[in-house]
Amino acid sequence: MAQMALSHMHVIVPSSNESHLGRSFLKINSVNFNERPCISLLSFDLKASKLCTRRQSVISMSVQQASKPKVTVSPLTLEDAKEPPLNTYKPKEPYTATIVSVERLVGPRAPGETCHIVIDHDGNVPYWEGQSYGVIPPGENPKKPGNPHNVRLYSIASTRYGDNFDGKTASFCVRRAVYYDPETGKEDPSKNGVCSNFLCDSKPGDKVKITGPSGKIMLLPEDNPNATHIMIATGTGVAPFRGYLRRMFMESVPTFKFGGLAWLFLGVANSDSLLYDDEFEKYLKDYPDNFRFDRALSREQKNKKGGKMYVQDKIEEYSDEIFKLLDGGAHIYFCGLKGMMPGIQDTLKRVAEERGESWDQKLSQLKKNKQWHVEVY
Ligand code: FAD
């Protein structure tokens, strides 16, 4: 069987009554390029509640070898502005964008659901990597009858060119907020999150009201193409970093050539909850000198004290290197749930004290030098 790195693959298989079998197709497991091409599909059998693989013959298949895609928008339009776009659309007059796709990102053993959502703004709401859009879900604000819902912010997970490289789309990484009654442990749909469920349930062609873009704190500093960027994410906090990494390693923009180090720490529950892992694996393979990636799987790995492995345990493991990089001017970014920060700050403080340094002084220096970037929610 031949093996090759692919960026896109279009496969046509004989039609089947897949949905009647109660199976949901998950991903292409492997492809055999022999004389009679066949494809192995990984799917989740809903009836048997288990994963299964199935071989399927192929009618036609076209593959595109992985390489840095050339962006299709003139870089002059999206690279030349000196300042990032800010609040082009405001809550009173939002832009109506269109859902392009909604894709479940996590495997069956992940607690909860996270989706990758691509929306089409037709080039009308440009943004820079690290910014967020606001979304106004349809319906009435229960606290202000007759008024729309409040805006919810979502970090943009694509580069300014979007996943289609044409400058017309933006992508979100959204975790569905589900409410479980603390006493019964049962889901109470009446208390589920409004906007995240609207986004994860939406279908291609649906309309979505967006505002923004907003935020400057997570913009990728582009003054030094050889800088070090240490990115610490929990769950959907990986969104802005996916955008950075695509800009650094996937796109080919003449005005942005990255020659520094990007180091991503991602904390999730288990291996089924990993987000964009294939993309990150590919960067590891293609750019081993420029990309490092450490995963903390709290429900699958143990830290050195035998407890659950969180991102701060990984930070501690590499603290010598991280402190040296920070002393050398590295940028450090944190994104994800608010609850991640106290544990991380405690670890950084302890490590600094063990090194005979004052964390408070170090932190204020990092902030003064604009090396410290935090966006938690
Ligand atoms: P809401 O309807 O606002 O409800 C909030 C929570 O309250 C939910 O967990 C819901 O289940 C619970 N709840 C509702 N009613 C009750 C009740 N009666 N009693 C108890 N609990 C109740 N999120 C992402 O997924 N991805 C991102 O990339 C992302 N980026 C962000 C960037 C920024 C800068 C900020 C500020 C936030 C970001 N968020 C992101 C969070 C996002 O904005 C929303 O807060 C999140 O999706 C929940 O919104 P919702 O409308 O689904 O939930």
Residues whose N, C-alpha, C, O or C-beta is under 5 A from the ligand:
A	BS01	FAD	S132 R152 L153 Y154 S155 C173 V174 R175 A177 V178 Y179 K191 N192 G193 V194 C195 S196 N197 T236 A239 Y377
